[in-house]
């Protein structure tokens, strides 16, 4: 401003700023102007009554050079040494150099652009936390906001769209609003568009009005007029290209909304950011949005804090309300919306009101939550609604494969249907080990069940789905079943089986029936005059079916899945009748009394489970005609001695389980099973060898030969390029492995426990993907290959009860080794000195042996050591020694202990 000295303006700017970035270069100290600024900046930084923060940036000098005025800084400062202010300047330089900041040569490998980007991101986060001005009732928001702002990478000069997805009431809008409030000042224009779904669906001009809002907000022009959506797109392209903008599109539900409001990245000026919140991931994927973030529900700690703020106005529950608060939070299950509503409703109420409210929630769900959640259900296609209700009422927690099988049996396109539910945040798919499971939030489950109940709230017999045991038993005992019911799933407690089978005949629309009942000791005979299962039935599972066969009256024309594990079935049909079941794809008669099965009556089977049918004598040759069969289980059929000669005609077979049978050999033409992936032969006590051409089964991934009489493995086994798991434990006659075992490049798990293996081929060190190596009770094994350290992925190594005398030094290169088991390795003399280099080691088992630990072990903070008490006490660790549970001790031996080691820093 005219008439003002620049220094005065600069001082005021410094005083008005929140953050200071001080860029130190070689010549910085030569400028008295810069040094005066620095003195003022440090004064503001050190003023505890204000909120100022200074960050030093060391461009081409080091913090030490600045702190002590050395090198180039000293040369630059030399001309000031006689000035009166030199002392202040020196002190300011020292103070600034002591602050946390950034040094170019030690950041981003000295890459200037990346260096600047990192500074911009960090300062953006700091600015965001200040500008967000978080509501005191928002819990856990600061961390979530910072994570999202980091993903936006505001300093990068590109156009970026980012999606936030999650279930209704999960906090998507709150998060987007908090981020918008925190960073919008950094853009040339900003617009927060609320309720996109609702606005665009309530009128024909909905999308047009939203386009007007965005253009008006960004350009600060209140006189925007748009005649149609197409014209709106053109106007947005023209107006957006000249400004770096921040736009939030909240609650988007359809691709046409994104096409109208943020059609392409080319609409926007580089540096712009578009945030989209939705329940439907598919909308984001269809619009090619690649950055997608899930909204995490509240942790238990966060939930307690949020609830307490609404219910008590404090951080924790008040005295005597802790237990009741926990019950409320169990119901809320981390959903912010429910927590807020219940906290507000219960605020100021006494205990009887709390207890009554909790009791009410058991039968009447919270309407405010249900209303929000049900929006995701109402937009589903009709078949997807049916799938959703089946999952909510019956299949929650099932494995994904079993759910797909059941839904496909009922005529649904299950794979795509479950994907739609997942994309709309109605279910999640949770991976555990090799299996995936269908999960659903408790409130979504409650919403689905409420949809089924509400049409006839006091007449459960008219519900489309039954799942409550007490209601079902009452309905069936009183013969109240109707034609409205499509799915039934329950555990029989008291009901007579005769009454049960009689009632089901009346349910003409029943497509799904799943029953679990206690084992019935008596063999029940069918009365042919009793109505049987309805013809509409497509999925039938009855654990412990008490009858010896199926009634003649059961046509089973539409049956796709028939599962009768642990049944009393001796023959499939009453009177030995033969019925063609050409729609049947999945058959499970495991643990039944079945002696034989007419397999030519089930030509389209895909899975056949006859496991543990102890009376089964043979598989008929008709099995070779099942061209669709993918899985065959006859494990535990103790009388089964041979396989049909034409078994290898099963070109689609992927899984074959022959464990615990009396099979003596496999067909020589097993190599014809081109799609076989899993072969289980455990406990085949008469099996002494594998076919020489086993290596031709190219797709094999898992081969299990535990407790067989196998003496050697054919050399061709090394041709199984896709084999991931090889189990040879308890093969007591096995003395060596093929020398080329290292050719199994995909092998992840190798179990040689309790074999007579004397040495491991050197080629084993080529197994780059091996994670588990078990050599437990290999009493003839005296050493490991010296290059064992080449097994870079190894996580678990068990050498218990071997004659190993030393461990190769290269073992310390096993970067990811987490478990090292050396129990009762009585010949082991010492451990490698560099054992402390195993930074991921979490468990070291040395039960039954006396051995010194190397000093480097102290580097392994958090290591748990198992051994005798006196041995653990001899180690110099600050840690508590605890006795092991009985199952962790060796049977009949002394008590052992564990010690969690930690290093005091």
Steps between C-alpha positions, in 0.01 A plus 500: 500500500617854422647701787595183694850361536542152356656385827184603691281306260728200525498507880120510499488209253729299726283572803182404312639168369449159658793323337844607384714317245861623535702394195871497588741520208874566480450876467206536742719641781643770271168689506439718805137526382459120519670488838270771641201301372642189667530678835134610478387151392677337795350755739150406376585129507614522863198705613294248697191724499458466125494203260792546260717217365828533311643231272859523370571379146868427435543533125875481426633523856487270802334569836846485660634768264211730593510420872872574538543732200750274328610459138309711247273638773805628686630673186161661436471616863856638515408853385262540797734394779565858623136611494310556827226259395741218416440331838122493447544363150734225619250394769213503251699282258580253778138482622361452149753226417394310814138474380361199315486566127621368165845455352515452124787252486333271757147521356357333187853401392576867438229525230391868512145456368427214739663697779268795440201267472573346840519845661173608336320186620619540859410867517162427337424253777593756763288767333213255463499412870481871585234591245282195564422630849365155593173486687579381852246221455678358194715209613784349296445753221842667506682177413252417223522853357881488496495164320267635233692827456820296455329303222398823326868607463395861460843621386502281187392684186248247364122452512404240755168333579474303822209291623386444859277195532324331787167404651234757584556679829869411502636857489574558129335842485651611831848405379456673163366816667790510747756468221319762289495748787867437567647537149256705290695821563788353297290501181381775266144378527311243707155337513349246739202333328279325755244221443578438133288183497195662654517824303553334162217251551226728634453708184593512134699816562698349790831449319466838328461675837811324633698615194383856570612470861851385408558769236354766730710394801823476303462824300324694776234593242146479639329564165581168335226364273508156340222377269594132494752240625684492167542878504610471864780264402627743238489790745684300768776412252547868411485635856702227675804501271618838622487434876659253737189372679395274786163329448328253732215293352324347800283184486536417131292198396515480119756542225286760318544732800878489465481541122300820551698647792860383447501337158874479436826616651549717191217725621719630782817703539806303622518504879122451537358235732157332484382297801208261450313325782281200422366173633549338160857424395377403154419865425863593570639215293272584207632858507860374500569631852806308612560658842232351724505518879280306743356675802598295803239465772593616848731294719372401842698780664369759252143372538512535880631855467241607239210346691615654828517847343139476384360313801698655787691799360828333600772271360390188691172371647403640839502282808258204503423533127805313369333160453187650340718708268684185388169337411400803293835494318472128430173576326646797310796291378718801412244682283531875574139581407356248745740607775401865462126429492504269802733732692269795441184301580639362828661822618364596841283186537513272804594132501147353459459700177838375375410138576159532336655660190752216469227238540293675231791492254500118514173491306452852359801640315599863521290668231741785425779254422274265303371785283853601397619143442196393300580753227769256380243218484229688311722566197583130451361296212234248606729196482769682696241586766423129534869418533542773760208371710632142478837616632352723772265231629706185448842517334687766696830346610493221240802433287469679169517171308215346701288814462557501124406133481176554694400810304582342164295198602204736543546639151689822577811636330683488830851612408389826340221542757735484798738736322217753461417476872868544582532804274193656662656451845227257608742213557875455532709203392750405768801284409623256765769257396394328176131581552289810445196574716188712452475764773227753571474779756254418778277795412483405133409147605234649729371719218465200267319292758271792580404523132392134513307540827322830457233391247360256760661603831279271711465210257845344449346209311440744211859620485698414187791377709513317834811500717387521865489156662221566749273653237562217254431225754176673603387537137576140409368347823168678442490427126495872408733483202394693189588532134670839551818356649800462267795435736528315833812460713489367857625261768247243620478486878187299586290458188408147390656421159169354374322831567783684335496316169122513488489881531750574226280343236257794530764763421452508124747788442777367727829515310756487784493268804784463749451294817736396777368248751646294780607149418200269516596161642201315353457414132175655381283354224308717256124489468426523129176689569688790662549799265863551416725781389349751254592473134622862497787411734840582347732492802463238775747452785401287799769408749414175683204416276336223707338288227662213305403642159299763317124455459372380163270801483798736485552579133808722551466619141651840577757398761842648429666449840439199724711484815426239765813468716489259796165359387346156554464453124572145382362544150397821329139412410230314684459144365814531289320714245715654226437869427694716260630817667627680195504846665703384801844663507609467864460176699628442856420170673808497722494300826187314387426124500501490122635179342471585131372782280354499149721768353345467154191673645696820577675579171557870565667487840780752561586400858454159661582449868482143629763555766494263799226282359651203679268245333575618147670218310555643154450783256309376197645543153220747426706767679715528189198635313482811723664740263426802727639355825750739663533361853492140625541407867506139615735552796438271794328232288699224664367221277592676178800322346509614140383770268304447177731444204343785309526754783751695293230585250383767747652784303354773723613347832687753714491345849542132591503388864587133557634536855455211746397247237655162419612618157822319408590693188381776275413434136804528274302731272440756774696745284179529294346706782623821340305730733574325831621759756464329840585135570468368856628152586562537875476185712490270196695237693534261204627759252872444431562692180372763264467456124825584324317752282353697793691801370269514199214621723608851410239697696563332837536757782462289815624144552452339839659161574512508880524162677532293185758226427661705224870411475605735223362776289513462121749737338214631285350666809749780440303586185204626707572866434182620677534288817469719809456252782669161546421302815715194572482497882493157665616327183725280711652317203605814314879547511577758235361762269566532126819696441312743274240590763605862446315494167172537692522877459154574644534283813397688816460224761712185541432263791753220551432441871549146634673367189838330466641782288878512553586809303334774299610541138693821437242591236244556777661840549355601162144494636459876495137493618535246783337638817468192725762228542418232758765242592360403841626157618727442200733305729747418223548860394835641617545817300335759283629620163756778548304726264176473700506881516394512135145407605410868511129449570538244781287591804477174697777245565450202733808286575376344827640155590753498216872422535601842367840596647519856374302756307664649190598868533292572189188424706533854635417627151145364525355848517136398560555205737251543787504155669811293569423171678799314648336296778702198612777549246738332744798502262478872428817664630433869445295757318639733231658815644297722265162359601400854596487587131171307474300818554160327448571214743215485751529150652808297592427154646789334688314264733699209631846628404773698669657757273646850519329781318722733294528861616334619179170354626457820700425679173175304464254709694172310558648151451324224696736223616369160616712275721576378853471754781864484611614553141278804449608648833861487384430746218546870565155631404253726678200275469252281684532122483164322471411128518360346182150354476483120520448456127823694430710264711635165388290216634649343811787747519596790724319832506628748244478877493493793262662840523408809298817698447506874467785746492497802727597794281 
